[in-house]
């Protein structure tokens, strides 16, 4: 894993682990974040994963309709992941020279969390 990939993983991990009752584990060779055993985000490193996607990215749950909206708005950064739940969205983290907009990444990951977390945990966010 290159230093850049490591930095991107660290950033995604920090944002995911800041959410209530999140745990991290490995699924299919990649870091995955769970709330109450339900996954809401996965880090994808092209050095570890043999997928069509050749960018450092994350996949996450998305509210209904949001995936299609994001992909249509900016297909260079957003895509439909090969795997994951229905409606999941992928975000490439390494396509902008200045790096990802971490505020935007936080919003997408928080929305993903809201899709799978129990209501009482979601209420803790507000």
N, C-alpha and C positions, 0 to 999 in steps of 0.2 A: 504494500500500500504506500503510495507516494505521500509526501508531506501534505500536499494539497488535499488529497483524498482523506487523510487523517484529520486535517482541520475541518473539512466538511462533515465528516462523521462526528467529530467532537461537537460541532455546532448543532447538528440535528439531535444528538443525544442529550445535550444540555436542555434544549427546548422540550423534548419529550419527557425527560425525567423531572421537569419542573411541574408537570401536571399531577393531580392527586392520584395516589395509589398506582402509579405506573411501574411496571417491571420490564426488564430487558432480557431477551433470550436470543438464541440463534435458531433460525428456521431456514432450511435449505441453504445453509452456509452464510447467511447474512443476518446482521443485527436487526432485531424486530422488537417493537414496543407493544406492550399489552396493558390493558386495564381489565382486571378480573378475568384473566385468561383469554380475553378476546383481543386479537391484534388490531391495531389501528394505523401502524406505520412500519415500513421496512426500508432499510438502507440498501442500496444496490451499488456495488463496486464492480466495474467491468473486469477487473483483474481476478475476481473471485467467481463471478457468475458468467456462464456461457449463454448469453442471451443475445437477441438481435440488438438490444439497446447497448450502445458502446459509450455511454456517458455515466459519470457519477451522478446518482439520482436518489430520490426516495419515492416510494409508492405509499399512498395513504387513502383511507376511506374518505369519501366526499359526500356532501349533502346531495340529494336528488337534483339532477340537472347541472350541477356545478362542473363536473368533469367536462362535459361537452362544451360548456361555455368557455372554460379556460383553454381547452385545446383549440377551439375556433379562434379565440382572441390572440393566442401566442403559441403556435405549434412548434416553434423553435425551443421553447422552454417546457411546455406541457405536452403530455402524450397519454395514450391509453396503455397501461401496463399489460404485459403478456399474462400475468397471473394476478391474483388478488381477488378481493370480493367484487361483487357487482357494483359498478359505479366508482371504483377506485380510480385515482388519477396519479400520474407520475409527473415529477418535476425534476428536470435536469438542473443540477447544481453547478456544473462546470462550464456553462456556455457563455457566461458574462465575464469579461476580463477582470472586472472589479469584484467579482464574487456575487453570490446570491444576495437578494434583499432579505435580510434575516427577519425583519418585521413581517414581510409577506410569508416567509416560511413558517413563522410562529403562528400566523393566522390560519394557514392551511392545516398545520398540525393540530391546532386547537379545534378547528372544525372537525377534523378526523376523529379526535378524541370524543367530541360531542356525539358523534354518530354511533359509538359503541359503548360508551360508559353508562352505568346506571344513572337514572335521573338525579338521585341524591348526590352523586359525585359531580355531575354537571352543574348542579346548583351551587357547589362550592366555588366554581369559576366566577360566578356573578357577584 
